[in-house]
Amino acid sequence: MNMNYKLNSIVPWGRNLEEYKTMFSLSKQDLQKKILGCGDGPSSFNAELTALGGDVTSIDPIYEFTKEQLTKRIDEVAVEVMGMVRQYSSNFVWKNIKSPEELERVRMSAMRAFLADYQQGLEQKRYRFEILPNLSFENKRFDLALSSHFLFLYSEHLDFEFHLNAILEMLRVAEEVRIFPLMTLNNIYSPHLDKVREVLAERGYKSEIIKTEYEFQQGGDEMLKVSLCKNI
Ligand SMILES: C[S@@+](CC[C@H](N)C(=O)[O-])C[C@H]1O[C@@H](n2cnc3c(N)ncnc32)[C@H](O)[C@@H]1O
């Protein structure tokens, strides 16, 4: 086992397809693309979109664990996370999700859908144990690579080099990258954002900040969209 990813140190917590659609402004055409979800964890994005005929691969260090191990950890974490959400409920925007009770229902139902799909998804190689900033896929294997609640959010733990290398690796395997949110866990813009965009521009990529309809973390309603500049 990779010592950096001990089961009792991870906090599995997953969103659903509807939330991914809103966070990343995914159009009908986007949903038909070959999609790579980076750090999808126990979200039901892959399970739900696959059931609708989509082509999604998810990578995450937690896919090293068995369904039984993840089920146990999800149940433990749900109690801790919901306790914190209730205690600090005024820190969140109850717009897309209206209350802590609804949040618990939505999150648990997403994670149950993930767990129900997990074994089959592992066999079909839709869930793959891979760790950014290195991916095993060939160049441009995907149309779109997504990062929800991983890059930028953990900027206090993951440095600028990590962010740049992870995003460049996502751009190596996909035509376009979208990242949501741009805020850290402390509700400030990621300190890496401007520098990452500057270096991406030097390397010939255009990046746009796009406001989306999704907001749960205060001010966290924007995504970064990155692709190669066509005129270079
Ligand atoms: C807060 S969760 C977000 C889960 C999901 N994307 C969502 O929005 O519901 C962050 C995820 O990033 C994963 N992660 C942590 N380090 C990673 C790395 N180096 N490469 C890829 N994923 C990583 C974690 O295991 C976890 O599942």
Ligand as a Chemical Component Dictionary entry (heavy atoms), coordinates in Angstrom:
data_LIG
# 
_chem_comp.id                   LIG 
_chem_comp.type                 NON-POLYMER 
_chem_comp.pdbx_formal_charge   0 
_chem_comp.three_letter_code    LIG 
# 
loop_
_chem_comp_atom.comp_id 
_chem_comp_atom.atom_id 
_chem_comp_atom.alt_atom_id 
_chem_comp_atom.type_symbol 
_chem_comp_atom.charge 
_chem_comp_atom.model_Cartn_x 
_chem_comp_atom.model_Cartn_y 
_chem_comp_atom.model_Cartn_z 
_chem_comp_atom.pdbx_ordinal 
LIG C1  C1  C 0  -12.734 16.255 -1.882 1  
LIG S1  S1  S 1  -12.551 14.808 -2.842 2  
LIG C2  C2  C 0  -13.505 15.232 -4.289 3  
LIG C3  C3  C 0  -14.226 14.034 -4.879 4  
LIG C4  C4  C 0  -15.014 14.324 -6.158 5  
LIG N1  N1  N 0  -14.183 14.889 -7.194 6  
LIG C5  C5  C 0  -16.170 15.251 -5.881 7  
LIG O1  O1  O 0  -16.069 16.446 -6.206 8  
LIG O2  O2  O -1 -17.170 14.800 -5.348 9  
LIG C6  C6  C 0  -10.857 14.923 -3.428 10 
LIG C7  C7  C 0  -10.365 13.649 -4.078 11 
LIG O3  O3  O 0  -9.038  13.863 -4.582 12 
LIG C8  C8  C 0  -8.343  12.638 -4.456 13 
LIG N2  N2  N 0  -6.888  12.836 -4.559 14 
LIG C9  C9  C 0  -6.019  13.144 -3.553 15 
LIG N3  N3  N 0  -4.758  13.207 -4.030 16 
LIG C10 C10 C 0  -4.825  12.928 -5.360 17 
LIG C11 C11 C 0  -3.853  12.847 -6.405 18 
LIG N4  N4  N 0  -2.547  13.106 -6.186 19 
LIG N5  N5  N 0  -4.262  12.529 -7.664 20 
LIG C12 C12 C 0  -5.586  12.306 -7.906 21 
LIG N6  N6  N 0  -6.543  12.381 -6.955 22 
LIG C13 C13 C 0  -6.178  12.693 -5.697 23 
LIG C14 C14 C 0  -8.807  12.140 -3.094 24 
LIG O4  O4  O 0  -8.535  10.769 -2.904 25 
LIG C15 C15 C 0  -10.299 12.466 -3.123 26 
LIG O5  O5  O 0  -11.066 11.402 -3.596 27 
# 
loop_
_chem_comp_bond.comp_id 
_chem_comp_bond.atom_id_1 
_chem_comp_bond.atom_id_2 
_chem_comp_bond.value_order 
_chem_comp_bond.pdbx_ordinal 
LIG C1  S1  SING 1  
LIG S1  C2  SING 2  
LIG S1  C6  SING 3  
LIG C2  C3  SING 4  
LIG C3  C4  SING 5  
LIG C4  N1  SING 6  
LIG C4  C5  SING 7  
LIG C5  O1  DOUB 8  
LIG C5  O2  SING 9  
LIG C6  C7  SING 10 
LIG C7  O3  SING 11 
LIG C7  C15 SING 12 
LIG O3  C8  SING 13 
LIG C8  N2  SING 14 
LIG C8  C14 SING 15 
LIG N2  C9  SING 16 
LIG N2  C13 SING 17 
LIG C9  N3  DOUB 18 
LIG N3  C10 SING 19 
LIG C10 C11 SING 20 
LIG C10 C13 DOUB 21 
LIG C11 N4  SING 22 
LIG C11 N5  DOUB 23 
LIG N5  C12 SING 24 
LIG C12 N6  DOUB 25 
LIG N6  C13 SING 26 
LIG C14 O4  SING 27 
LIG C14 C15 SING 28 
LIG C15 O5  SING 29 
# 
